[in-house]
Amino acid sequence: MADRLVQLVISKQDVEDVSGCLTEMSSRDWWQVPCGGDDERVTVFISLHKADAQEVIDRLAETLDGRTGWRLYSLATESSLPENTDEDEQERIAQKETAATREDIYADIRADAALTKDYLIMSALATCVAAIGLRSGQVAVVIGAMVIAPLLGPIIAFAFATALGNLALLKISARSLGAGILVSVLVGAVIGQVFPAPQETGLLDYSGVLSLQTVILPLASGAAAALMVASGGTSALIGVMVAAALLPPLAGFGLLIGGQDWSMAMRALASVAVNIVAINLAAQVVFVLKGIRPRRWKSKAHATSVRVSLAISVGLVLLVTLALWGFGHPDFWHN
């Protein structure tokens, strides 16, 4: 079943080049019609499976790059008839790893990474609920806070932007993530100042050694979130997984700052940093394995993208290494 319809508006001069991009497709799967009363343009319709969409769209975009007046629209279809009865083709599609197109993912991620009032309010409310649960030792309340925490959007957008070396999206996602973290810390600090957390609560004990074993949760959360996004699916449970790795230590950091427990607060902050890095690195690996990369590999712009991606990835690895080393040396937090 074809689940993607590409609509391409081009000038008549480009028809031959576009046709050359589609020679491997059956003539039944693409056709062209005039653009109404416009004698200079035509519309080409291409019916295909999402497993083949990225390759076809990249090929068309590469061919038409630098030309003016063309527009490409990629539309999801609910159903198509007649059904494909070719067993070999069905097997090829079933065996091929499918992913949403880079353009579809970008559109969804860009919207979720926006710095909005609702995002800041939800971050504050989630931290407020989590802080209350942490100081009172109520695990169920902390879990409830994870459900409403809006942390998935900007952190996955950052990983996606790193995989593409997209500076614009990197700045947007970093700004949103930083603002959300700042709001969470401020809310936690205010609550910790007004209602100091009791020392005996185990939920605020970060004295244990942080090791590679403890980063399994953020690694799994980041990989699952990236896999969901790359496949074009959605699940609120993935957002809860990400929040489970970030929200408790983030709210705990604010509470400990408010209570002026600086040593334990720094350990909580290091836990936040390690979890953010682990989620990002795992998500980047999944995006790369799913074939999500810039359209051009050899252009000057893409060379810059590679350098940006590598620099950020190396920086994240160094950051998590420093945090892990610090947890292994308790005296580090007292200096």
C-alpha positions in Angstrom: 0.0 0.0 0.0 1.3 3.4 -0.9 1.2 5.6 2.2 2.9 8.7 0.8 1.9 11.0 -2.0 4.5 13.5 -3.3 3.1 16.5 -5.1 5.7 18.4 -7.1 5.0 21.6 -9.0 7.7 22.4 -11.6 8.1 24.3 -14.9 7.8 22.4 -18.1 11.5 22.9 -18.7 12.2 20.7 -15.7 9.9 17.8 -16.7 12.6 15.8 -18.5 15.1 16.0 -15.6 12.4 15.1 -13.0 11.3 12.1 -15.2 14.9 11.0 -15.2 14.8 10.8 -11.4 11.8 8.5 -11.6 13.0 6.0 -14.2 13.2 3.2 -11.6 9.6 3.6 -10.7 6.6 2.1 -12.5 4.8 4.5 -14.8 1.6 3.6 -12.8 3.1 5.2 -9.7 3.7 8.7 -11.0 1.9 11.0 -13.5 1.7 14.6 -14.4 -1.1 17.1 -15.0 -1.1 20.7 -16.1 -1.4 23.4 -13.4 -4.9 24.7 -14.2 -4.6 27.7 -16.6 -0.9 28.0 -16.2 0.8 26.9 -19.4 4.3 27.1 -18.0 4.0 24.7 -15.1 2.9 21.1 -14.4 2.2 19.1 -11.3 3.8 15.7 -10.9 2.2 13.3 -8.5 4.3 10.4 -7.1 2.7 7.5 -5.1 5.2 5.5 -3.0 5.8 3.8 0.3 7.4 5.8 3.1 10.4 3.4 3.0 11.3 4.9 -0.3 10.2 8.5 0.3 13.5 9.9 1.6 15.5 8.6 -1.3 13.1 9.9 -3.9 12.6 13.3 -2.3 16.4 13.7 -1.9 16.9 12.8 -5.6 14.3 15.3 -6.7 15.6 18.1 -4.4 19.1 17.5 -5.6 18.1 17.7 -9.2 16.0 20.9 -8.7 18.5 22.7 -6.4 19.2 26.2 -7.6 16.2 26.4 -9.9 13.3 28.7 -9.1 9.5 28.3 -9.1 9.3 24.7 -7.9 7.5 23.4 -4.8 7.4 19.9 -3.3 4.7 18.7 -0.9 4.9 15.3 0.9 1.5 14.1 2.0 0.6 11.1 4.2 -2.3 9.0 2.8 -4.8 7.1 4.9 -5.4 4.3 2.3 -5.0 3.5 -1.4 -6.6 1.0 -3.7 -6.1 -1.4 -5.3 -4.0 -3.1 -2.6 -0.5 -4.3 -3.6 -0.6 -8.0 -4.2 3.0 -8.4 -5.3 4.5 -10.7 -2.6 8.1 -9.8 -3.5 7.3 -6.1 -3.2 5.5 -6.5 0.1 8.5 -8.5 1.4 10.9 -5.9 0.3 9.0 -3.2 2.1 8.6 -5.3 5.2 12.3 -6.1 5.4 13.4 -2.5 4.7 13.9 -0.4 7.8 11.4 2.4 7.4 11.7 5.9 8.8 9.8 9.1 8.5 11.5 11.5 6.1 14.0 14.0 7.4 11.6 16.8 6.5 8.6 15.2 8.4 10.8 14.7 11.5 12.1 18.2 11.3 8.6 19.7 11.2 7.4 17.7 14.2 10.6 18.3 16.2 10.7 22.0 15.4 7.3 22.5 16.8 8.0 20.6 20.0 11.3 22.5 20.6 9.7 25.9 20.6 10.2 28.1 23.7 6.6 28.9 24.6 4.8 30.1 27.7 3.0 26.8 27.9 6.3 24.9 27.9 7.7 27.1 30.7 4.5 26.8 32.8 4.4 23.0 32.4 8.1 22.8 33.4 7.4 24.8 36.5 4.3 22.8 37.4 6.0 19.5 36.8 9.0 20.5 39.0 6.6 21.8 41.7 4.8 18.4 41.9 8.1 16.5 41.7 9.7 18.7 44.5 6.7 18.0 46.8 7.0 14.3 46.1 10.7 14.3 46.7 10.6 16.1 50.0 7.7 14.1 51.3 9.1 10.8 50.0 6.0 10.0 47.9 7.2 8.1 44.8 3.7 8.1 43.3 3.7 11.9 43.3 7.1 12.0 41.6 5.8 9.6 38.9 2.8 11.9 38.4 5.1 14.8 37.8 7.0 12.8 35.1 3.7 12.5 33.1 3.3 16.3 32.7 7.0 17.2 32.2 7.6 18.6 28.7 11.3 17.7 28.6 11.2 15.3 25.6 10.7 17.9 22.9 13.9 20.1 23.2 16.2 17.3 24.3 15.3 15.1 21.3 15.4 18.2 19.0 19.0 18.8 20.2 20.0 15.3 19.4 18.4 15.5 16.0 20.0 18.8 15.2 23.4 17.4 16.3 22.9 14.4 13.9 22.3 16.9 11.1 24.8 19.5 12.2 21.9 22.0 12.0 23.1 25.1 13.9 19.7 26.9 13.7 17.8 24.0 15.3 20.7 23.5 17.8 20.3 27.0 19.1 16.5 26.8 19.3 16.5 23.5 21.2 19.4 24.5 23.5 17.6 27.7 24.4 14.4 25.9 25.2 16.1 23.2 27.2 18.2 25.7 29.1 15.1 27.8 29.8 13.2 24.8 31.0 16.1 23.7 33.3 16.4 27.2 34.7 12.7 27.4 35.5 12.8 24.0 37.1 15.8 24.9 39.3 14.2 28.2 40.4 11.0 26.6 41.3 12.8 23.8 43.2 15.0 26.3 45.0 12.0 28.4 46.1 10.2 25.4 47.5 13.5 24.2 49.1 13.9 27.6 50.7 10.3 27.8 52.0 10.0 24.1 52.9 13.4 22.7 53.6 13.6 19.0 52.6 14.1 16.6 55.6 17.6 15.1 55.7 16.2 11.6 56.2 14.4 11.3 52.8 16.1 8.8 50.6 14.8 10.3 47.4 17.3 13.2 47.9 20.3 11.1 48.6 22.9 11.5 45.8 25.8 10.2 47.9 26.1 7.0 45.9 28.7 6.6 43.2 27.4 7.3 39.7 28.7 4.6 37.4 28.0 3.3 33.9 25.4 1.0 35.3 23.3 4.0 36.5 23.2 5.6 33.0 21.3 2.6 31.5 17.9 4.4 32.1 18.9 7.6 30.2 20.5 5.6 27.5 17.4 3.5 27.0 15.2 6.5 27.2 17.1 8.4 24.6 17.3 5.4 22.2 13.6 4.7 22.6 12.6 8.3 22.1 14.8 8.6 19.0 13.4 5.4 17.6 9.9 6.6 18.1 10.5 9.9 16.4 12.5 8.4 13.5 9.7 5.9 12.8 7.0 8.6 12.8 5.2 7.3 15.8 4.2 9.0 19.1 3.9 7.7 22.6 3.4 9.6 25.9 5.2 6.8 27.7 8.5 7.7 26.0 8.2 11.2 27.4 7.7 9.7 30.8 10.9 7.6 30.4 12.9 10.7 29.5 11.4 12.7 32.4 12.2 9.8 34.8 15.8 10.3 34.0 15.8 14.1 34.3 13.1 15.4 36.5 13.8 13.9 39.9 17.5 14.9 40.0 16.6 18.3 38.5 14.0 19.0 41.1 16.2 17.6 43.7 19.0 20.0 42.7 16.7 22.9 43.2 15.5 21.7 46.6 19.0 21.2 47.8 20.1 24.6 46.5 17.2 26.1 48.4 18.2 24.2 51.5 21.8 25.3 51.0 23.1 21.7 50.9 25.8 22.6 48.3 27.7 19.4 48.3 24.7 17.2 47.6 23.3 19.8 45.2 26.4 19.6 43.0 26.1 15.8 43.0 22.5 16.1 41.9 23.5 18.6 39.2 26.2 16.2 37.9 23.5 13.5 37.8 21.3 15.8 35.6 24.2 16.5 33.3 25.1 12.8 32.9 21.5 11.9 32.1 21.1 14.7 29.6 24.3 13.7 27.8 23.4 10.0 27.9 20.0 10.6 26.4 21.5 12.8 23.6 24.2 10.4 22.7 21.8 7.4 22.6 19.4 9.4 20.4 22.2 10.5 18.1 23.3 6.9 17.5 19.7 5.8 16.7 19.2 8.7 14.3 22.5 7.8 12.5 21.6 4.1 12.4 18.1 5.0 10.9 19.9 6.8 8.1 19.0 10.3 9.2 21.7 12.6 7.9 22.1 15.8 5.8 21.1 15.4 2.2 24.5 16.4 0.9 27.6 14.6 2.0 30.3 16.4 -0.1 29.2 20.0 -0.1 30.9 22.7 1.8 27.8 23.2 4.0 27.7 19.5 4.9 31.4 19.5 5.8 30.6 22.2 8.3 27.7 20.0 9.6 30.1 17.1 10.2 32.5 19.3 12.2 29.6 20.7 14.3 28.2 17.2 14.9 31.6 15.7 15.9 32.5 18.7 18.1 29.2 18.5 20.1 29.4 14.7 20.4 33.0 14.8 21.7 32.1 17.7 24.1 29.2 15.6 25.5 31.4 12.6 26.0 34.0 14.7 27.8 31.2 16.2 30.0 29.9 12.9 31.1 33.4 11.6 31.7 34.1 14.5 34.0 30.9 14.0 35.9 31.5 10.3 36.3 35.1 11.0 37.5 33.8 13.6 40.0 31.3 11.1 41.5 34.2 8.6 41.9 36.1 11.2 43.9 33.9 12.5 46.8 36.4 15.2 47.8 35.9 16.8 44.4 32.5 18.2 45.5 33.9 19.8 48.7 36.5 21.9 47.0 
